[in-house]
Amino acid sequence: MAERYAHDSSASASIEPLSIALGWFSLALGAAELIAPSRMARLIGAPDDESTRNTLRAFGAREIGAGIAILAQPDRARWLWSRVGGDALDLAWLGRRMADANSENDRLGMAAAAVAGVTALDVYAAQRLNRAGAQPAAKRRGVKVEQVVTINRSADDLYQYWRDFKNLPRFMRHLNAVEVIDQRRSRWTAAAPAGMSVRWDAEILQDREGEWIAWRSLPGSQVENSGSVRFTPAPGARGTEVRVQMEYLPPAGQMGRVLAMLFGEEPEQQIREDLRRFKQLMETGEIPLSDGPSMWRAAQPAKRAGQIREMAGVSE
């Protein structure tokens, strides 16, 4: 069993870059077909008429949809199989165009050969992902994050504030909202790169008052994640050490992590800045507001410091 899992894990890891490359190829091809159908028609040797242009636009929209789906879930074979189906349609259409007296069959033949080559890659990647996809989600590659901060407040104070999950969006800027469903379950909505958002339900696994909270996302969540926060008295009576540990599967695999870094939303950076704001809020009752979305810019004190102190439960 261990050998089989190792083989499956290795297969998934090795094929994901090809899946991602095919996703980007779909986006590029789809954009060309959608934006410049006349140029594409001339390139492949098809008649540049209204019927051809409309068909190429439809193919372009399909390719863009497939590319987005593959990049969002590069470890899922079904999106690559959808490309295989699209490839079959492309080949059938190219074959029909060859019967048209206005077509350039040499160019159409080269286009058909290129599509056949890409189809072979799609089938290969989809089959490999089918074999690797049997492994449990918890054993797929994830992103692990650990950050620590010392806060000059008691462990009980920090625990109580954190345990009321509705408080978390006040210092976790990537969180839009947390809805408490019951004592153990909650619903989270977070910002994602490019102005998108993701949502998941979570359940509490461990809850030791004043010490430790551990959680995990529920099956079917858009973002599979688990984590914990520990509150430990710091040496020398310097307050409390807050340690956050998280592991999650990015919505777009490793490509999702790269995109997040480009948008300034890399997970280590997020958690580090979240804890920095948590420390400011709990020690001073206010969070200095930055001039922009990044903590690199000079910050200015919040204008409504009194209200923030009240929200945080911090006295003057």
Residue pairs with C-beta under 8 A, 6 or more apart in sequence:
5 135
5 139
8 131
8 132
8 134
8 135
9 132
9 135
9 139
9 140
9 141
11 128
11 131
11 132
12 75
12 129
12 132
12 133
12 135
12 140
12 141
13 141
14 128
15 125
15 128
15 129
15 132
16 74
16 75
16 253
16 254
18 121
18 124
18 125
19 70
19 74
19 75
19 80
19 125
19 129
20 70
20 71
20 74
20 253
20 254
20 255
22 70
22 80
22 83
22 118
22 121
22 122
22 125
23 66
23 67
23 68
23 69
23 70
23 71
23 74
23 79
23 255
24 67
24 71
25 67
25 118
26 63
26 64
26 66
26 67
26 70
26 83
27 63
27 64
27 67
27 68
27 71
28 67
29 60
29 63
30 59
30 60
30 61
30 62
30 63
30 64
30 65
30 66
30 67
31 60
31 64
32 39
32 40
32 60
33 40
33 56
33 57
33 59
33 60
33 63
34 56
34 57
34 60
34 61
34 64
35 60
37 52
37 53
37 54
37 56
37 57
37 60
38 48
38 53
40 56
41 47
41 48
41 52
41 53
41 56
42 48
43 107
43 111
44 94
44 107
44 108
44 110
44 111
45 97
45 103
45 104
45 105
45 106
45 107
45 108
45 111
46 52
46 94
46 97
46 100
46 103
46 108
47 97
47 100
47 102
47 103
52 97
55 93
59 86
59 89
59 90
59 93
62 86
63 86
66 79
66 82
66 83
66 86
69 79
69 82
70 79
70 80
70 83
71 252
71 255
72 251
72 252
72 256
73 79
73 251
73 252
73 253
74 252
74 253
74 255
75 129
75 132
75 133
75 140
75 253
76 129
76 133
77 125
77 126
77 127
77 129
77 130
77 133
80 122
80 125
80 126
80 129
81 122
81 126
83 122
83 126
84 119
84 122
84 123
84 126
87 115
87 116
87 118
87 119
87 122
88 119
90 115
91 112
91 115
91 116
91 119
94 108
94 111
94 112
94 115
95 112
97 103
97 108
98 105
98 108
98 109
137 224
137 249
138 224
140 249
141 249
141 254
142 224
142 247
142 248
142 249
143 247
143 248
143 249
143 250
143 257
143 267
144 245
144 246
144 247
145 244
145 245
145 246
145 247
145 248
145 267
145 268
145 271
146 243
146 244
146 245
146 246
147 243
147 244
147 268
147 271
147 272
147 275
148 241
148 242
148 243
148 244
148 275
149 241
149 242
149 275
149 276
149 278
149 279
150 234
150 238
150 239
150 240
150 241
150 242
150 279
151 158
151 239
151 240
151 242
151 278
151 279
151 282
151 283
152 238
152 239
152 283
153 239
153 240
153 282
153 283
154 239
154 240
155 210
155 211
155 231
155 232
155 233
155 240
156 209
156 210
157 282
157 313
158 231
158 240
158 242
158 282
159 209
159 210
159 211
159 213
159 231
161 167
161 282
161 312
161 313
162 168
162 213
162 229
162 231
163 207
163 213
165 178
165 180
165 186
166 178
166 179
166 180
167 311
168 175
168 178
169 175
169 176
169 177
169 178
170 281
170 287
170 311
170 312
171 274
171 277
171 278
171 280
171 281
171 287
172 270
172 274
172 277
173 191
173 270
173 273
173 274
173 277
174 190
174 191
174 265
174 270
174 274
175 188
175 189
175 190
175 191
176 189
176 190
176 191
176 197
177 188
177 189
178 186
178 187
178 188
178 189
179 186
179 187
179 188
179 189
180 186
181 187
181 201
183 204
184 203
184 204
185 201
185 202
185 203
185 204
185 218
186 201
186 202
187 199
187 200
187 201
187 202
188 199
188 200
188 201
188 202
189 197
189 198
189 199
190 197
190 198
190 199
190 223
191 197
191 265
192 198
192 251
192 265
193 256
193 259
193 260
193 262
193 263
193 265
194 259
194 263
198 222
198 223
198 251
199 221
199 222
200 217
200 218
200 221
200 222
200 223
200 224
200 225
201 217
201 218
201 220
201 221
202 215
202 216
202 217
202 218
202 221
202 225
203 215
203 216
203 218
204 213
204 214
204 215
205 214
205 215
205 216
205 226
206 212
206 213
206 214
206 228
207 213
207 214
210 231
211 230
211 231
211 232
212 228
212 229
212 230
212 231
213 228
213 229
214 226
214 227
214 228
215 226
215 227
215 228
216 225
216 226
216 227
217 223
217 224
217 225
217 226
222 251
223 248
223 249
223 250
223 251
224 248
224 249
225 246
225 247
225 248
225 249
226 246
226 247
226 248
227 244
227 245
227 246
227 247
227 248
228 244
228 245
229 242
229 243
229 244
229 245
230 241
230 242
230 243
230 245
231 240
231 241
231 242
232 240
232 241
232 243
233 239
233 240
233 241
234 240
234 241
242 275
242 278
242 279
244 271
244 275
246 267
246 271
248 267
250 256
250 257
250 260
252 259
257 266
257 267
260 266
260 267
264 293
264 294
273 295
276 295
277 287
280 286
280 287
280 288
281 287
281 308
281 312
281 314
282 312
282 314
283 314
284 314
285 305
285 308
285 309
285 312
285 314
285 316
286 301
286 302
286 305
286 308
286 309
287 302
287 308
288 299
288 300
288 301
288 302
289 299
289 300
289 301
289 302
290 297
290 298
290 299
290 300
291 297
291 298
291 299
291 300
302 308
309 315
309 316
